[in-house]
C-alpha cells in the first residue's frame, strides 16, 4: 500500500497526533507543511514552503536537487554549497548533500491512540558510501517534534546540520539565541551582489550582538538582525557561534502577530553554531524570482554555507576555536538528535530573555517576567529514547 500523499507538489509521508500534524517529502526528507494545534480554529504553521511548489519543474531542472522540494526543515550532510571545484576532500557533493535532494525509502510509520507516533526513513549515500536513518517522533504529551538521524558507514570529515526554514509571512519574528561567543557575516566575494543576488551585510565581519551587525553602508553602518522580515530586496547570511554548555543550545522565533513562539533545541557538542539565512526577496534568478520571504535558523557544524572543503580547511571560525567539521568513524554510527516545537503566547510575554531547563521540561522566561513552559523531553538530545 502506497503511504505517500502529494503535498504542495511533492509525494510526502504524513505523521500526526492531537498536537502536531506534519508531512515529510520523499525527495530530500524535507519537513513541511507542519500544523501545530491542528484541531484549533487557528493552527500554527511556522514553516516556509517555496512558492514554486506546484509550478513547472522546468524552473528547477538545472538547479541543485535540494531546490525542487524546498520547504521547512531538512537534514544536510554535508551542509553548505559544496559546489566549487577543486574539492580538497576529493569528493564532490551536491549543495547540502545527497540527504537534502535524493529520494528516501520508507522503513516504518506508526501512529497510536495515545498520540505516540513515529516515521522512519532511510537513505543510502553514494558520493561517500554509507547510510542515514531518520526518525520523526511525536510523544502525545507536548507540541514538539523529535528528530534523530543515525549516520553509519561514512568515514572522514563532514559538515552537517538542520536547515529549519521559517516563513516570514505570518508576521514579524523576534529572533533569540542561547548565549553567544561571537557572530560572523558571510564572506561574500564580490561583497555587494553576484548572479542577481543582493547583499546588505558587511562581508566577513565579526560582531557580538545580533541587533548590531555591520552593513555595507556608511549610514546605517549597523543593522538589527534580531527581527525578520527586514531589509527588503536583500538576501544575507551570518553565523552565530554559541557558548559551549552541558545544557541544550537553543534558538527561538517569537511571532506576536501569529500568537506563537517557535523554538529549537540541540546538542552543542554536535551542532555548535547557527547559520541564519535571511531571504527577503533578494534573489532574482529562477526559481527564486524575487518572491521568497523566509528565514533559515540552521543549527550546524560548518563554516557558514561554504561547504565541506572550506569547513575542513583552516578558516576564520576554526582559528577562533569553533569546530566547523565532525569526523565520522566509518562503521561507528553517529546519532544527531534535534527538537523543534511551538507554544502559544500568553498575555504579557514580550520577548524571550532566556530558557531554563529542569527535569520536568523547559521554561521560556520573558524580559517582562512572564513564563511559558513546555514538558519537552530535552534529554533526548543526549541519547535518551522517548
Secondary structure, DSSP 8 states (H G I E B T S, - for coil): ---EEEETTEEEEEEE-SSEEEEEETBTT-EEEEEESTTSTT-B--B-B-TTTTS-GGGGTTS-HHHHT-BSB-EEES-S----SS-TTS----TT-GGGTSB-EEEEEEE-TTS-EEEEEEEEETTTTEEEEEEEEE-SSSSEEEEEEEEESEEEEE-EEE-EEEESSSS-EEEEES-EEEEEE---SSSSEETTEE--B-TT-EES-TTSEEBSSSTTSEE--SEES-STTEEEEEEEEE---SS-EEEEEEETTTTEEEEEEE-TTT--EEEEEEEES-B-STTTTT--EEEEEEEEESSTTS-HHHHHS--TTGGGT----EEEEETB-EEEEEEEEEEE--TT--SEEEEEEETTEEEEEETTS-EEEE---GGGGGT---
